[in-house]
Amino acid sequence: MSDEQEQTEAEEVDAEAEATEEETETESEAEGLQDGDFVELAYTARTVEEGQLVDTTDPDVAEEEGVGDQGTFEPRTIVLGAGHIFEGVEADIIGEEVGHSGSVTISAEEAFGEYDQEQVKTVSADKIPEDDRYPGAQVTIDGEQGYLETIIGGRARVDYNHPLAGEAIEYDYEVLDTVEDRTEQAEGLLGMFLDVDLEMYIQTDEVEEEQLVESDEEESEAADEDEEDAEPEYETVTVEKETLYIESTPQLSFNQQWMMQKQQIAQQLMDRTGIDRVIIQETIDGSGMGMPGMMGGMGGMGGMGGAEGEEDLEAALEEADVDAEDIVDELDEE
């Protein structure tokens, strides 16, 4: 064998070894939890400087901090790589396994931003509703949300920084499990977005839809020559669509985030779980508020459940954190 042949064979062996090494590294890199995985996460986040509670899934911690009545505190389902938690925490989880726990310090810049003194501005007090003219009130002025610092005479100082701007965050977490069932994935995402517990299920439906009729290339060229302005032809076909059905509740109907972002939330559900569409179902079972136009004017006699219905509606509004007067004002403006 010539020296040239030996050198060629050696180069081929080296190339194969290098390719095998790269494949091994790729497989190694893909081990453990990865972007796109649904995981059930328990965590508690506090400010580094003063230990102020930022968020928690632990009901005992919530009770100790006096916020146990301000929501549901339980492990949350999130999607890695989807921006549901701080990037630094995601990076710490990637490649790990279920059962892994850790503690990550998130810088102020990555958390809620550095404090910017220029975001503290003086505005006319006339722009602030009288009921909100006290220090600490959350106000919205010219589309910007801020917090009222002081109000003197006709001028007010409003801080448009996030309340936790400038604070580094200590984030303690544990990966409890992965979530494979798609219905559970959808339940977890909606619970994270809206903090509501809803009944839902996925089923495959046969749906009729219009599809463009595509002709072969020769027919298409002939059609282009003879009828340049011809209308496109469609046909009705039956297709299968995986549908997520969600049972609506008053808490969902009056949830402000749902009212403002239902399209974006539904799109995330479809993108993350692979379903084709989302349908919100409302069930009316006859135990509602009655018919004001018919029975409501009959004083103490009527009202098909009127008083009880009003109480139910008020309870739903309170649980959904919606001000009934705000809704009336919005309806009047329309």
C-alpha positions as CSV (number, residue, x, y, z in Angstrom):
1,M,0.0,0.0,0.0
2,S,1.4,3.4,-1.0
3,D,1.9,6.2,1.5
4,E,-0.8,8.2,-0.3
5,Q,-3.4,5.4,0.2
6,E,-2.5,5.0,3.8
7,Q,-2.9,8.8,4.4
8,T,-6.3,8.7,2.6
9,E,-7.5,5.8,4.8
10,A,-6.3,7.6,7.9
11,E,-8.1,10.7,7.0
12,E,-11.3,8.7,6.4
13,V,-11.0,7.1,9.8
14,D,-10.4,10.4,11.5
15,A,-13.5,11.9,9.7
16,E,-15.7,8.9,10.9
17,A,-14.4,9.3,14.4
18,E,-15.1,13.0,14.4
19,A,-18.7,12.4,13.0
20,T,-19.3,9.8,15.7
21,E,-18.1,12.2,18.4
22,E,-20.4,15.0,17.1
23,E,-23.3,12.6,17.1
24,T,-22.5,11.5,20.7
25,E,-22.3,15.2,21.8
26,T,-25.6,16.0,20.1
27,E,-27.3,13.1,21.8
28,S,-25.7,14.1,25.1
29,E,-26.9,17.7,24.6
30,A,-30.5,16.5,24.0
31,E,-30.6,14.6,27.3
32,G,-32.9,15.8,30.1
33,L,-35.5,18.5,29.9
34,Q,-35.6,20.6,26.8
35,D,-37.3,23.6,25.3
36,G,-40.9,22.8,24.5
37,D,-41.3,20.4,27.4
38,F,-44.3,20.9,29.7
39,V,-43.2,20.6,33.4
40,E,-45.0,21.0,36.7
41,L,-43.0,23.4,38.8
42,A,-43.1,24.4,42.4
43,Y,-41.3,27.6,43.3
44,T,-41.0,30.6,45.7
45,A,-39.5,33.9,44.5
46,R,-38.3,36.7,46.9
47,T,-36.4,39.9,46.6
48,V,-32.7,39.5,47.5
49,E,-32.4,42.7,49.5
50,E,-35.4,42.5,51.8
51,G,-36.8,39.0,51.3
52,Q,-40.2,40.4,50.0
53,L,-42.4,37.7,48.6
54,V,-42.8,38.1,44.8
55,D,-44.6,34.9,43.9
56,T,-45.1,31.4,45.3
57,T,-46.9,28.1,44.6
58,D,-46.6,27.0,48.2
59,P,-49.9,27.6,50.2
60,D,-48.0,27.5,53.5
61,V,-45.7,30.3,52.4
62,A,-48.7,32.3,51.1
63,E,-50.4,31.9,54.5
64,E,-47.3,33.0,56.4
65,E,-47.0,36.1,54.2
66,G,-50.7,37.0,54.7
67,V,-51.7,36.5,51.1
68,G,-53.3,33.1,51.3
69,D,-56.7,34.5,50.3
70,Q,-55.4,36.3,47.2
71,G,-55.4,33.4,44.7
72,T,-54.7,29.7,44.2
73,F,-51.3,28.5,45.4
74,E,-50.3,25.2,43.8
75,P,-47.6,23.9,41.5
76,R,-47.9,25.4,38.0
77,T,-47.6,23.9,34.6
78,I,-45.2,25.8,32.3
79,V,-43.6,25.3,28.9
80,L,-39.8,25.5,28.9
81,G,-38.5,28.1,26.4
82,A,-41.9,29.8,26.2
83,G,-41.0,32.7,28.4
84,H,-43.3,31.6,31.2
85,I,-40.5,31.9,33.8
86,F,-37.3,34.0,33.9
87,E,-34.7,32.9,31.3
88,G,-32.1,32.3,34.1
89,V,-34.4,29.8,35.7
90,E,-35.1,28.1,32.4
91,A,-31.4,27.8,31.7
92,D,-30.9,26.2,35.0
93,I,-33.6,23.6,34.3
94,I,-32.6,22.7,30.7
95,G,-30.8,19.3,30.7
96,E,-31.9,18.3,34.2
97,E,-34.4,15.6,35.2
98,V,-37.7,15.5,37.1
99,G,-37.0,15.9,40.8
100,H,-34.2,18.5,40.2
101,S,-34.3,21.5,42.5
102,G,-32.2,24.7,42.5
103,S,-31.9,28.3,43.5
104,V,-31.2,31.0,41.0
105,T,-30.5,34.7,41.5
106,I,-32.1,36.8,38.8
107,S,-30.5,40.2,38.2
108,A,-32.7,43.3,38.4
109,E,-32.2,43.9,34.7
110,E,-33.5,40.5,33.8
111,A,-36.2,40.5,36.4
112,F,-38.3,43.7,36.3
113,G,-35.7,46.2,35.0
114,E,-33.4,48.7,36.6
115,Y,-35.0,51.6,38.3
116,D,-35.2,54.6,36.0
117,Q,-35.7,58.0,37.7
118,E,-36.8,59.5,34.4
119,Q,-39.9,57.3,34.6
120,V,-41.1,59.4,37.6
121,K,-43.1,62.1,36.0
122,T,-45.3,65.1,37.1
123,V,-48.7,65.2,35.6
124,S,-51.9,67.2,36.0
125,A,-54.0,66.0,39.0
126,D,-57.1,66.3,36.8
127,K,-56.0,63.2,34.9
128,I,-56.4,61.1,38.1
129,P,-59.9,60.1,39.3
130,E,-60.7,61.5,42.7
131,D,-61.1,58.0,44.2
132,D,-57.4,57.2,43.2
133,R,-55.9,60.4,44.7
134,Y,-53.8,58.7,47.4
135,P,-50.2,57.6,47.6
136,G,-49.6,54.1,46.2
137,A,-52.8,54.1,44.0
138,Q,-52.4,52.3,40.7
139,V,-53.3,54.8,37.9
140,T,-53.5,54.7,34.1
141,I,-52.7,58.0,32.4
142,D,-52.5,58.4,28.7
143,G,-52.4,54.7,28.3
144,E,-49.4,54.2,30.7
145,Q,-49.8,52.4,34.0
146,G,-48.0,53.8,37.1
147,Y,-48.3,54.4,40.8
148,L,-49.1,57.7,42.5
149,E,-46.3,58.9,44.7
150,T,-47.6,62.3,45.9
151,I,-50.3,64.8,44.9
152,I,-50.1,68.5,45.9
153,G,-52.5,71.0,44.6
154,G,-53.1,70.5,40.9
155,R,-49.9,68.4,40.3
156,A,-49.2,64.7,40.9
157,R,-46.0,62.7,40.8
158,V,-46.5,59.3,39.1
159,D,-43.9,56.5,39.1
160,Y,-44.1,54.4,35.9
161,N,-41.4,52.0,37.0
162,H,-42.5,48.4,37.8
163,P,-43.0,48.2,41.6
164,L,-40.1,45.7,41.8
165,A,-37.8,47.6,39.4
166,G,-34.2,47.6,40.7
167,E,-34.7,44.5,42.7
168,A,-32.7,41.2,42.2
169,I,-34.9,38.1,42.7
170,E,-34.0,34.9,44.5
171,Y,-35.9,32.0,42.8
172,D,-36.1,28.6,44.6
173,Y,-37.7,25.9,42.6
174,E,-38.3,22.1,42.1
175,V,-39.3,20.3,39.0
176,L,-42.0,17.9,40.2
177,D,-43.0,16.2,37.0
178,T,-43.5,16.4,33.2
179,V,-47.0,16.8,31.8
180,E,-47.7,14.6,28.7
181,D,-51.5,14.5,28.6
182,R,-52.7,17.3,26.3
183,T,-55.8,18.1,28.3
184,E,-53.7,18.5,31.4
185,Q,-51.3,20.7,29.4
186,A,-54.2,22.9,28.3
187,E,-55.6,23.1,31.9
188,G,-52.2,24.0,33.2
189,L,-51.6,26.8,30.7
190,L,-55.1,28.3,31.3
191,G,-54.6,28.1,35.0
192,M,-51.2,29.9,34.7
193,F,-52.7,32.6,32.4
194,L,-56.0,33.2,34.2
195,D,-55.8,31.6,37.6
196,V,-59.2,29.8,37.0
197,D,-60.2,26.2,37.2
198,L,-62.2,25.1,34.2
199,E,-63.6,21.9,32.8
200,M,-62.3,21.0,29.4
201,Y,-61.8,18.0,27.0
202,I,-60.3,17.3,23.6
203,Q,-62.1,15.4,20.9
204,T,-61.7,14.9,17.1
205,D,-64.5,16.5,15.1
206,E,-65.4,16.2,11.4
207,V,-65.8,19.7,10.0
208,E,-66.8,20.9,6.6
209,E,-64.6,23.7,5.1
210,E,-64.0,25.4,1.8
211,Q,-60.7,24.5,0.0
212,L,-59.2,26.0,-3.1
213,V,-59.4,23.6,-6.1
214,E,-55.9,23.2,-7.6
215,S,-55.7,22.1,-11.2
216,D,-52.7,20.4,-12.8
217,E,-50.0,22.5,-14.4
218,E,-51.2,22.1,-18.0
219,E,-54.8,23.0,-17.2
220,S,-53.6,25.9,-15.1
221,E,-51.6,27.3,-18.0
222,A,-54.5,27.0,-20.4
223,A,-56.8,28.6,-17.9
224,D,-54.4,31.5,-17.4
225,E,-54.4,32.1,-21.1
226,D,-58.2,31.9,-21.6
227,E,-59.6,33.3,-18.4
228,E,-57.1,35.6,-16.7
229,D,-59.8,37.2,-14.6
230,A,-61.6,34.0,-13.7
231,E,-62.7,33.6,-10.1
232,P,-60.8,30.9,-8.1
233,E,-62.8,27.7,-7.7
234,Y,-63.5,26.2,-4.2
235,E,-65.0,22.9,-3.0
236,T,-66.5,21.8,0.2
237,V,-64.5,19.0,1.9
238,T,-64.8,17.2,5.2
239,V,-61.7,17.3,7.4
240,E,-60.9,16.1,10.9
241,K,-60.0,18.8,13.5
242,E,-58.8,18.2,17.1
243,T,-60.9,20.5,19.2
244,L,-60.4,21.7,22.8
245,Y,-63.8,22.3,24.4
246,I,-63.8,24.6,27.4
247,E,-66.8,25.0,29.7
248,S,-67.4,28.7,30.3
249,T,-68.0,30.0,33.8
250,P,-68.8,33.5,35.1
251,Q,-65.3,33.7,36.4
252,L,-64.0,33.2,32.8
253,S,-66.5,35.5,31.2
254,F,-65.6,38.4,33.6
255,N,-61.9,37.7,33.7
256,Q,-60.3,40.9,32.4
257,Q,-57.2,39.2,31.0
258,W,-59.4,36.7,29.1
259,M,-61.6,39.5,27.8
260,M,-58.6,41.5,26.5
261,Q,-56.4,38.6,25.3
262,K,-58.6,35.6,24.5
263,Q,-57.3,35.3,20.9
264,Q,-53.6,35.3,22.0
265,I,-54.3,32.8,24.8
266,A,-56.2,30.5,22.5
267,Q,-53.4,30.7,19.9
268,Q,-50.9,29.7,22.5
269,L,-53.1,26.7,23.5
270,M,-53.2,25.6,19.9
271,D,-49.5,26.2,19.2
272,R,-48.3,24.4,22.4
273,T,-50.6,21.4,22.4
274,G,-51.0,20.9,18.7
275,I,-54.8,21.1,18.7
276,D,-56.6,22.7,15.7
277,R,-59.2,24.9,17.4
278,V,-60.7,26.0,20.7
279,I,-64.4,26.2,21.4
280,I,-65.8,27.9,24.5
281,Q,-69.2,26.4,25.6
282,E,-71.7,28.0,27.8
283,T,-74.4,25.9,29.5
284,I,-77.6,27.6,30.7
285,D,-79.5,25.2,33.0
286,G,-82.4,27.4,34.2
287,S,-81.0,28.4,37.5
288,G,-79.9,31.9,36.5
289,M,-81.0,35.4,37.2
290,G,-84.4,35.4,35.5
291,M,-85.8,37.7,32.8
292,P,-85.9,41.3,34.0
293,G,-88.2,42.4,31.2
294,M,-91.0,39.9,32.1
295,M,-90.9,39.2,35.8
296,G,-88.5,41.7,37.2
297,G,-91.2,44.4,37.5
298,M,-93.4,42.3,39.7
299,G,-91.9,43.3,43.0
300,G,-91.6,40.7,45.7
301,M,-93.5,38.1,43.7
302,G,-91.5,37.7,40.6
303,G,-88.0,37.4,39.7
304,M,-87.2,33.9,38.4
305,G,-84.4,33.6,41.0
306,G,-83.8,37.3,40.7
307,A,-82.3,38.1,44.1
308,E,-80.3,34.9,44.3
309,G,-79.1,35.5,40.7
310,E,-77.9,39.0,41.6
311,E,-76.0,37.5,44.5
312,D,-74.4,34.9,42.2
313,L,-73.4,37.6,39.7
314,E,-71.9,39.8,42.4
315,A,-70.0,36.8,43.8
316,A,-68.7,36.0,40.3
317,L,-67.6,39.6,39.7
318,E,-65.9,39.8,43.1
319,E,-64.0,36.5,42.4
320,A,-63.0,37.6,38.9
321,D,-61.8,41.0,40.4
322,V,-64.0,43.0,38.2
323,D,-65.7,46.3,39.3
324,A,-69.4,46.2,38.3
325,E,-69.5,50.0,38.1
326,D,-66.6,49.9,35.6
327,I,-68.6,47.6,33.4
328,V,-71.6,49.8,33.5
329,D,-69.5,52.9,32.6
330,E,-68.0,51.0,29.6
331,L,-71.5,50.0,28.4
332,D,-72.7,53.6,28.8
333,E,-69.7,54.9,26.7
334,E,-70.6,52.4,23.9
